Amino acid sequence: MSVMVARKKVVRKWEKLPGRNTFCCDGRIMMARQKGIFYLTLFLILGTCALFFAFECRYLAVQLSPAIPVFAAVLFLFAMATLLRTSFSDPGVIPRALPDEAAFIEMEIEATNGTVPQGQRPPPRIKNFQINNQIVKLKYCYTCKIFRPPRASHCSICDNCVERFDHHCPWVGNCVGKRNYRYFYLFILSLSLLTIYIFTFNIVYVALKSLKIGFLNTLKETPGTYPSMSLTVLTVLEVLICFFTLWSVVGLTGFHTFLVALNQTTNEDIKGSWTGKNRVQNPYSHGNVVKNCCEVLCGPLPPSVLDRRGILQQEESTAQEESSPRGPSAKEPMAALGPGGQAEEGSVPAPSLSNAEMPEEKQLMSGELPVPSQDAGQAEH
């Protein structure tokens, strides 16, 4: 006999989250789906630093100071830690409205705007919000079905609304928003210092070698483990990588330092939110560089509102077969008993009928004795 048993299957919330994100380690790591350039970033940093530590650092530690590889290692570890923290964290994704919440917001909008005649364009869905005596517009997101908070924007790549959205950075494989902007800034700052450091000491290495054995002999010198490749060729390769990286990373660091000093985002700067024709003053700026830097880089970090590892319970019905023998139960009728209380052979168990269920001619009147039938008499003999 098969019995339907309901089992509860544990499902994490990150498995049902909309948007174009990928999750690892049971929802602890959150990234964008497009991660190819992020792997290129890792390759460039790890490859350049591996060459520097393997060849130049050993020579410079002996000739100049053992602190050179130590300081390089500190910069490298700090840059990698901030990169992974930026790439693997929630940038500040705002959850989408539930069906009931979306329906309520739609009712509010219809009550505010009224019925729009057919053929006419409905008015823009905007709410006005006051911050520091200045009106800020809250725009409605048709994808997430919410009015976005101030400074939030919808990322078209990740398909999520992100709080204090700065930009989507393919080099880190994630959006940059309220919850990971400080780590992104520290990453590009430390990477700029590391690039300048390796670039400078690569030139110092070639200069020291040239002073001892001459520049041409330095170009011909080969390490013992790589007889076909010159050490200077590897050094020149590192110098080229660092040279081209300097223009982009150092310039990017300078641009974001300017934004941090003004308490402004890249999205606001591109759109000209506070420097356009209206010349509207930035309501988020404190008017002081130190206060702005402290708020952006040292302010409290809000927790994630996604609850990615929260549990959703879903019931699954499964069929199970019972193989254990069944004894007589109260619901099963007993077999007919013969004389001596033993069941007669070939007797078929018959359900007992109550007095009310029996036909009228078979019912016994009160005080009337049962009359044995002819069949019963024959059965006794």
N, C-alpha and C positions, 0 to 999 in steps of 0.2 A: 504494500500500500504506500503511495507517495504522499508526502505532506509538504505543503508550501511553508517555507521558513523565511522570515524577513531578516536580512542581515544589513548592518549599517556600514557603508563604505565611507572612509574618511577621505574627503577631498579638500585640498588647500584652496584658499581664495585666489592665489596667483594663477592657478590653472584655468580659472574662469574670467580673468580680467580681460577686458577689451583692449584694443590698441595693438601696435606693432612692436612688441618688446619680446625679448627672450629672457628666460629665467634659468638659473642653475643653482645647485646646492639647496634644493627644496625651497626655492623662492628667496634665498638670502642674497643672491647676486641678480641684479637687474641691468640689462643693457638693451641697446637698440639691435634690430635684426641685421643691419648693415655693419659688419665688424671687420671688413677686409682692410681698411686703412688703419684701424686700431692695431692689427697684427703687424702692419708695416712700421708703425711707430715703435712697437716693442722691438722689432728686428733692428731698426736703426740705432736705438739707444743701447741695446744689449751688444750688438756687433761692434759699435765704435768703442764702447767702454771695455769690451773684452780685448780688443787689439791694444788699447792703451795700457791696460793692466798687465798684459802678457809681455810687452816689449819695452815701451818707453819707461814705464814706472820703475822697473828693476834698475835700469841704468841711472835714472834721475835720483832714486833713493840712495844710491851709493855715492854718486858724484856731488849731489847737492844736499838733500835732506830726506830722512825717512818720513817726514810729515807730509810729503807730497802725495804719496799713494793713500795715506790715511784720510787726508782732507778730500781727495777725489772719491774715496769709498763712501764717505759721509754724504757728499752731494749726490752720488749715484743712488744710494739707498733712499734718501729723502725724496728724490725725483720719482723713483719707482713706486714708493708708498703713496705719494699724492696722486700719481697717475692711476693706480689701481683703485684708490678710494673714489676718485672722480668717475671712473668708468663703471664701477660695480655698484654704485649706490643709486637710490631713488632721488632724482633731481628736484622733486617736489610736485609729482603728478597729482592732479586733483581728480577725485573719483567722479564718474559720470552719475547723472541723476537716475534714481530708480524710476520705474514706470509710474508709480503713484506721485512721486515728486515732480516728474516731468509733466504729468497731466495737471497738477496743481499750478505749476508755473504757466502753462498754456492758458489756464482759466484766468490767471491774474493778468496776463498780457491782453487777452480778449476783453476783459472788463475795463482795462485802461484805455486801449485803442478803439474799442467799439467794433462794430461790424464793418468790414471793408467791402465796398461795392465790387462786384465782379468786374474784372478787367483793370482795376486800379492796383498799383503797387502798394503793399502794406508799408506802414511807416517803420523805420529802423527800430529794432528792439534794443533800447538803451535805457539804463538807469543812471541817474546822477547821484554822485557820492561826494561828500565834502571832506577834504583832507587839508588840514592847516589853512583853513579859510579859503580853500580853492576847490572849485568844482572839478571832479574827475569823473569821466564817463565809464560805466561798466557795460561792456558789450556782451551780447548773448551769443553763445556758441551753439550752433545748430547740430553739431555732432555730439557733444557731451550733454546737451539739453540743460545748460546752466548759464547763469550770468557770471562771467569770469570775474574773480577778485581783481583789485587794482594791480597793475603791472604784470598780470598773467596773460599768456597767449597760447594759442593752439599750435603745436608743432606738427607740420604736415608729414614729416618723416616717421615720427613715432606715433602719430595720431592720438596725441594726448594733450590736454591742457596742463601747462606747467606754471606753477606759481613763481613769480618774479623771473619770468623767462628771459634769459640772456641770448642764447643762440644754440643751435644744434651743431656740435663739433664732431665731425667724422674721425678726427685724429685720436679722440678718446673713446669713440664709439658710444656716445651717450649725449643726451641733452645737458645743457648747463643751466641750472636754475637756482632757486633759493637754497636748496639743501646741499649742493655740491659746488657752488661758485667759489667759495674760499679755497677749496682744495684744488680747483682748476687754476686759480690765480697762483697759488703756491707752487703748483706743478710747473707752469710756464716760467715762473721766476727762478726756481731751482734748476730747471733745464737750461735757462739762459746762462746762469752762473757756471754750470757744468760744461756747457759748450765753450764758453770763453776760456775756462780753465784748461780743457784738453787742447784747444786750439793754441793757446799761449805756450804750453809746455811741449807741444810737438815741435814748434819752431825753436824753442830752447834746446831740445834734444838734437835737432839737426845742426844747430849752431855749435854746440859743444863737440859733437862728432867731427864737424868740419875743422874746428880749431886744432884738434888732435891729429887727425889723419888726412885732412884735406877734404874738400867738398866732393871731388871726383871719386876718391877712395870710399867716401861715405856712401855714394850712390851704388858702388859695386859691392858693398858689404852685404853678406847674406847670413842669416842665422843657421845654426846647425840643424834644426828640425825642418826648415824649409829651404833646401839648397837651391831651388829654382826660383825663389822669389826674394827680392831684396828687401831688407828691413826698411829702407828709405821709401820704397814703393808703397809699403803698408802705411808708413807715416804720411806720405803725400795723400794717400786715399783718405786717411782720417782728417787731414787738413782740409781737403776739398769738402768732405761731408760737413765739417764744423763751419766752414766758411759760408756755405749756402744755407745752413741752418741758422746762422747768426742773423741773417737779414730778416728771416721770417719770425723766428722765436723771440729775438730781442725786440724787434719792432712790435710784435703782438703784446709782449710784456709792457712795453711803454704805453701802448694804446689802452690796455686795461688798467694800468696805474692811473692814467688820466680819468678813466671812467669811475674808478673807486674813489678818487679824490672828489668827484662831483656827485657821488652816490647815484650813478646813472647806469643803465644797462645798454648792451650793444643794440638790442631791439629798439629801445627808445632813441638812441643816437642815430640809427639808420632812418627811422621814421621821422626824425626831427620833432619829437613830441614836445620838447621844451626849448627848441631853438628855431621854430618855424616862423611863419608870418605873424602869428598871434603874439609871439614873444612871451609865452606863458612861462612863469617862473616854476622851477622844479619844486613841487611841494614836499618831496622826500629829502631834499638836501638840508643839512643843518647850518649851512653857511660857513662851515669850518672844516678844513681839510682833515684835521686830526679826528674830529667827531665822526665824519663820514667814513674814514678808514676804520675806526673802531667799530662802527655799526656793521659794516660789510664783512670785515675780517675777524672780528672778535665778539660779535653779538651772539646771543643764544641761538642754538641750532634747533629749529622746530622738529618735532618727531614726524615720521612718515604717517600720512593719513590713509594709506592704502590697506594697511593690515594684511600684507601679502601672505603671511603664514597663518592667518586665521583659518578656522576649520569650518567647512560646509559639510553637513551630513546628508547623505543620500541613501535611501533604502533600496536594496536589491532583493527580489524574490527568487529563491532557489528551491528546487524540488529535492526532497530526500526520501528514500525508501526505508521502511521499517522492516527488519528481518527477524525481530524477536517473536517467539510464539505467543499467541494470545490465549488466555484462559477465559472461562465463561464470565461474562460480565453481566451487570444488572440489565443491560439493554437487550441481551440475547435470551431467548426463551429456552428453558430446560427441556431435555428430552422427556417423553412420556415414561412414567415409571410403572412397572408392573408390580405383581405381588412381591413383597419382601423389599420394596424400595429400590429394585434394580431396573435399569432401563431395558425395555423390551427391544428385541432385535427387529430391525426394519421399521420401528416406529418413527414417525415424523413429528418433530416438535411443532405444536400448534399454539398460536397465540391465545392467551386467555382473554375472554371477553367479559366485560362487566355486565351486570344485570340490565343496565340500560341499553347496552349495545346488542343484546340478543333479541331475536324476533319474539313477537308477542306470544305465539303458541309455545315457545320453548321456555318462557319465563316461569318461575315457580311462584305460586301465590303464597302469601304468608300463612304458615300453619299446614301447608299441604306437603305430604311426604313424596319423595321421588319414587316413581314406579319404574322398575328395571325393564328395559326393553328386551326384545327377543334376541337381538344381536349380542347384547351384553351377557345374556344367559348362556348362549352358545360359546362365547369366549371363555366363560368360567369353566365349562366342561372340557 
